């Protein structure tokens, strides 16, 4: 395996799988704390710091979309790899994808 391949290889860990599963089930953006709470309700032991570290890493690697609302980061799994924006409802937390046709 080359250095380039090693740098782009993502290690699949249990917390990442659990976080991915929760986000795939949600139809909205969620905070790391919300994700942690959902996993704990299901009886899964995951630390808050672990959830925060993983969602930040997943977002930086392009696996999750992240938006900042009122100083808080919210995450969502998004399968659209094209440049786009999310318009988020402040009442229900739902979002609508808006492709930027200029890019």
ABEGO torsion letter per residue (X at the ends): XBAAAAAABBBBBAAAAAAAAAAAABABBBBAAAAAAAAAAAGBBBBAAAAAAAAAAAAAAGABBBBBBGGBBBBBBBABABBBBBBBBAAAGBBBBBBBAAX
